[in-house]
Amino acid sequence: MTRVLTLTLNPAIDRTVTLDRLTPGEVHRARAVRDDAGGKGINVASCLADWGVPVTAAGVLGAGNAAAFEALFAAKGIEDRCVGVAGETRINLKLVDPAGTTDVNLPGLTLDPATLRAVRAVLAEAAGPDTLAVLAGSLPAGAETGLYAELTAELKARGARVLLDASGPPLAAALAAGTLPDGVKPNRHELEEWAGRPLPTLADVVEAARGLVRRGIPLVAVSLGAEGAVFVREREALHALAPAIEVASTVGAGDALVAGLVAGLVADLSLADTARLALAFAAGKLTRAGAHLPGREAVEAIARAIEVRVLTA
C-alpha cells in the first residue's frame, strides 16, 4: 500500500479572525477567533487522514508552540516525523469578512544547516518505492531556492514519487532541474509566474500546463478558484467544476485539492475520477473551518456532482 509523506518546512498556526466587515485603518471587534495547526503539507496530511489514507508529516516545528500540531497529529493518527527546534512556529492571520479572506503571513523560523540535515535524514529514512511524497509550501529563511529540486532528486533516487506544490523561484528551480517531480499543482498565478505571461483564458492555462507535461512532468493540476481546476497529462486534459456550495472558510482549500489529488493517485483512479475527488475534497473543505473534510458520504456526494469536461487542442 502506498504511504504518503508530506513535508512542510514553513508551517504555521492559522489564526482565523471573523469580522463583520474589514475596513482598513479602523478598529475592529472580532466575532470569533480560532487557531488551526497548519502549513500546506500539514493541511494535506490532515485532509488525507480524514479520508483514511495513512500519512506521515515531516517538517520543522518550533518547540514553543508545538502542542497544537502534536494535538492534531494525535487526534487524526498522523505519524509525526517533524524535527523540533527552539523558538515558535509562526502565526498566520486570516481575517474573514463577507468580502472574503485577507491573509497576513508572518515570517517563519530560520533553518540552520544542522536542522536541514536532520530533515533530510528523516526523508531518507521514511521514503521508499511505496512512498508518494508531497513537498508543499514556501521555503523559510536558511533554505536555498533549489532545495525542493534537490529533495526531489533525493526522494526519486529512493524510488518515491514526488508531488510538488510550491511557487516562485523554488518552483522555477524545481522545474528547471535535471530530475523533475512526478506532478505539480500550481494555481493560475503561480503558473503565470513560471510561464512569464498572463494566462487569462482556460485555453491559455491548458497550453501552459501542456508545456510542463512536454518538459517531462507526468501530471499537472492547476487550481482556478471558483473556476475549478485543470488536470493535464500526456494524452488527456480535463476541466473539473464543483457545484455551488456554502462557504464556511477558504483556509486550506487549495491544500485539500492537493490531498484529493493524492488520494486519487494512491487509489490508482482514472484522471477523471481523480479530478472529481480532488474538487470534492476542496469543495468539502470549504464547508468546514480549518483544513478538515466532512464525512466520507458528504465528500462522495460532492464528487458525484462534479462536472468534468474533456478538453481538446
Disulfide bonds with the S-S distance in Angstrom:
none
